[in-house]
């Protein structure tokens, strides 16, 4: 179901350490509203939220910390070792995240917005979007960046990649691809070109909506 107010929506996705944050920050600097589903994922499991209550019922009170918040570390460790548990958790979180994303998009004050969905390939819940932008780097680059960023071993970095959708799955969803294996200046240039492209597409989208 599309938002009642219908801005042009570009979804930004990509694997871990591909540079999604850098790209979204560059669009934000150009005045583009950015809605991040990672931020929403934290919001929807705040103390007392419906999603957190569901988690407590499904998985037990051990996953709620003394302050009434989700014990993220304990949950992360549990789902990492139990794929079935991960699926059950996602069946609670993904619909709630998508619903809140839709609500925020409907309040977008500009002709177009950027919706950051790192797990787009895994969730498949955003049929109302207009375009998909994938930030892409090779898996070897991802591994090196994750190791440097998170101070983890190569084995741990490789395990994180295996747990995500593959590069081919993400690229199959793409309308546009940014290769982020070059310099920061190169990335800025690519973002600027896409900003112009999306602004033009948003204008056409608005005209169609007004007809």
Phi, psi and omega per residue, in radians:
X1 nan 2.137 -3.128
X2 -1.261 2.737 3.100
X3 -1.100 2.624 -3.108
X4 -1.092 -0.770 2.939
X5 -1.620 2.236 -2.880
X6 -2.031 1.367 3.002
X7 -1.227 2.870 3.032
X8 -1.309 2.212 -3.027
X9 -2.015 2.081 3.051
X10 -1.836 2.138 3.061
X11 -1.574 2.286 3.047
X12 -1.828 2.186 3.110
X13 -2.449 3.001 -3.126
X14 2.869 2.840 -3.141
X15 -1.278 3.033 3.126
X16 -1.029 2.400 3.088
X17 1.095 0.405 3.104
X18 -1.449 -0.356 -3.141
X19 1.953 0.409 -3.130
X20 -1.038 -0.746 -3.104
X21 -1.119 -0.734 3.128
X22 -1.077 -0.753 -3.136
X23 -1.168 -0.799 -3.122
X24 -1.137 -0.633 3.093
X25 -1.104 -0.675 3.134
X26 -1.163 -0.698 3.067
X27 -1.154 -0.704 3.130
X28 -1.062 -0.704 3.121
X29 -1.088 -0.400 3.105
X30 -1.564 0.087 3.091
X31 1.614 0.167 -3.141
X32 -1.430 2.206 3.053
X33 -1.107 2.290 3.140
X34 -2.008 2.184 3.071
X35 -1.978 2.124 -3.004
X36 -1.966 2.083 -3.102
X37 -1.239 -0.320 3.019
X38 -1.175 -0.682 3.079
X39 -1.157 -0.781 3.117
X40 -1.052 -0.691 -3.132
X41 -1.037 -0.591 3.092
X42 -1.326 -0.647 -3.109
X43 -1.133 -0.697 -3.005
X44 -1.342 -0.150 3.092
X45 -1.979 0.432 3.050
X46 -1.181 2.791 -3.096
X47 -0.901 2.266 3.085
X48 1.507 -0.065 -3.104
X49 -1.278 2.676 3.105
X50 -0.996 -0.708 -3.122
X51 -1.120 -0.699 -3.141
X52 -1.184 -0.649 3.086
X53 -1.099 -0.697 3.089
X54 -1.097 -0.718 3.130
X55 -1.088 -0.737 3.139
X56 -1.101 -0.674 3.123
X57 -1.209 -0.783 -3.072
X58 -1.234 -0.716 -2.966
X59 -1.975 -0.224 3.119
X60 1.788 2.772 -3.066
X61 -1.201 -0.230 -3.136
X62 -1.087 -0.376 -3.107
X63 -1.571 0.077 3.064
X64 -1.892 2.234 -3.090
X65 -1.369 3.015 -3.080
X66 -1.031 -0.396 3.128
X67 -1.534 0.022 3.116
X68 1.538 0.168 3.123
X69 -1.755 2.888 3.077
X70 -1.143 2.298 3.034
X71 -1.429 1.587 -2.976
X72 -1.113 -0.728 -3.098
X73 -1.107 -0.778 -3.132
X74 -1.129 -0.723 3.134
X75 -1.156 -0.742 -3.132
X76 -1.053 -0.788 3.138
X77 -1.120 -0.679 -3.097
X78 -1.169 -0.811 -3.076
X79 -1.312 -0.417 3.126
X80 -1.157 -0.586 -3.100
X81 -1.692 -0.082 -3.075
X82 -2.404 1.621 -3.103
X83 -0.999 -0.608 -3.139
X84 -1.155 -0.667 3.099
X85 -1.133 -0.656 3.106
X86 -1.071 -0.757 3.127
X87 -1.095 -0.735 3.136
X88 -1.124 -0.706 3.114
X89 -1.132 -0.778 -3.129
X90 -1.114 -0.531 3.118
X91 -1.179 -0.368 3.037
X92 -1.527 -0.819 -2.991
X93 -1.327 -0.803 -3.017
X94 -1.037 -0.798 3.105
X95 -1.102 -0.676 -3.137
X96 -1.183 -0.686 3.108
X97 -1.144 -0.797 -3.122
X98 -1.095 -0.687 3.141
X99 -1.146 -0.727 3.125
X100 -1.225 -0.636 3.075
X101 -1.064 -0.760 3.121
X102 -1.069 -0.725 3.132
X103 -1.097 -0.778 -3.123
X104 -1.191 -0.673 3.100
X105 -1.069 -0.701 -3.112
X106 -1.124 -0.305 3.128
X107 -1.758 0.105 -3.124
X108 -1.068 2.184 -3.077
X109 -1.477 -0.099 -3.066
X110 -1.912 2.909 3.139
X111 -1.088 -0.467 3.102
X112 -2.584 2.751 3.133
X113 -2.449 2.841 3.120
X114 -1.876 2.158 3.116
X115 -1.910 1.975 -3.098
X116 -1.537 2.040 -3.128
X117 -2.276 1.503 -3.126
X118 -0.974 -0.603 -3.070
X119 -1.784 0.637 -3.131
X120 -1.009 -0.804 -3.104
X121 -1.118 -0.522 -3.121
X122 -1.460 -0.569 -2.994
X123 -1.579 -0.739 3.112
X124 1.005 0.635 -3.029
X125 -2.052 0.356 -3.011
X126 -2.167 0.956 -3.089
X127 -1.190 -0.269 -3.087
X128 -1.537 0.011 -3.137
X129 -1.345 2.869 -3.110
X130 -1.771 -0.515 -3.018
X131 -2.748 2.614 3.133
X132 -2.096 2.198 3.067
X133 -1.955 2.107 3.131
X134 -1.842 2.218 2.978
X135 -1.572 2.150 -2.969
X136 -2.201 2.371 2.931
X137 -2.463 2.882 3.120
X138 -1.189 2.753 -3.138
X139 -1.136 -0.542 3.116
X140 -1.150 -0.663 3.087
X141 -1.175 -0.745 3.090
X142 -0.976 -0.818 -3.103
X143 -1.071 -0.804 -3.136
X144 -1.081 -0.738 -3.114
X145 -1.185 -0.722 3.137
X146 -1.137 -0.738 3.115
X147 -1.041 -0.768 -3.111
X148 -1.237 -0.713 -3.073
X149 -1.237 -0.797 -3.013
X150 -1.763 -0.003 3.135
X151 0.945 0.915 -3.129
X152 -2.144 2.937 -3.119
X153 -1.352 2.881 3.087
X154 -1.059 -0.694 -3.136
X155 -1.076 -0.742 3.122
X156 -1.136 -0.734 3.131
X157 -1.107 -0.737 3.125
X158 -1.132 -0.638 3.115
X159 -1.128 -0.662 3.117
X160 -1.125 -0.741 3.134
X161 -1.114 -0.719 -3.133
X162 -1.100 -0.579 -3.103
X163 -1.272 -0.305 3.135
X164 -1.644 2.908 2.983
X165 -1.047 2.633 -3.105
X166 -1.346 2.863 -3.136
X167 -1.011 -0.747 -3.129
X168 -1.101 -0.658 3.130
X169 -1.108 -0.735 3.129
X170 -1.166 -0.807 -3.100
X171 -1.109 -0.506 3.109
X172 -1.147 -0.378 3.141
X173 -1.551 -0.194 -2.908
X174 -1.332 2.376 2.854
X175 -1.622 -0.571 3.118
X176 -2.392 2.582 3.137
X177 -2.276 2.305 2.969
X178 -1.842 2.076 3.018
X179 -1.454 1.942 -3.065
X180 -1.805 0.682 3.103
X181 -1.686 -0.025 -3.118
X182 -1.684 -2.680 -3.077
X183 -1.450 2.928 3.090
X184 -1.106 -0.658 3.124
X185 -1.144 -0.672 3.085
X186 -1.084 -0.742 3.126
X187 -1.114 -0.749 3.124
X188 -1.058 -0.707 3.131
X189 -1.099 -0.746 3.129
X190 -1.155 -0.706 3.115
X191 -1.119 -0.721 3.128
X192 -1.053 -0.756 3.123
X193 -1.099 -0.744 3.139
X194 -1.220 -0.595 3.077
X195 -1.017 -0.807 3.120
X196 -1.095 -0.750 -3.122
X197 -1.088 -0.818 -3.090
X198 -1.233 -0.561 3.096
X199 -1.131 -0.708 3.091
X200 -1.152 -0.780 3.122
X201 -1.111 -0.638 3.123
X202 -1.151 -0.639 3.100
X203 -1.126 -0.762 3.108
X204 -1.125 -0.695 3.127
X205 -1.073 -0.760 -3.132
X206 -1.139 -0.682 -3.139
X207 -1.141 -0.732 3.099
X208 -1.073 -0.693 -3.116
X209 -1.186 -0.464 -3.107
X210 -1.501 -0.249 -3.085
X211 -1.321 nan nan
